[in-house]
Amino acid sequence: MKADIHPDYQETTISCACGTTYHTRSTKRDIKVGICAACHPFFTGEQKFVDTAGRIEKFSRRYAGAQSRKKSA
């Protein structure tokens, strides 16, 4: 490795808004994040699924006329 070209790599603490802390190494010290794996809905299983059936039906109705014109041409 070349001398004096690499940033200072030090131990740091990553703190989440939920209170969870992670100890790791980084070029920054004391990183604060708003959401982490301990409180993110995807990882906790509390994810809410949006009803996409209404969106799909709306899309189908909107472009049904375009499909019929394309087939007849």
Secondary structure, DSSP 8 states (H G I E B T S, - for coil): --TT-S---EEEEEEETTS-EEEEEESSSSEEES--TTT-HHHHT-------HHHHHHHHHHHHHHHHHHHH-
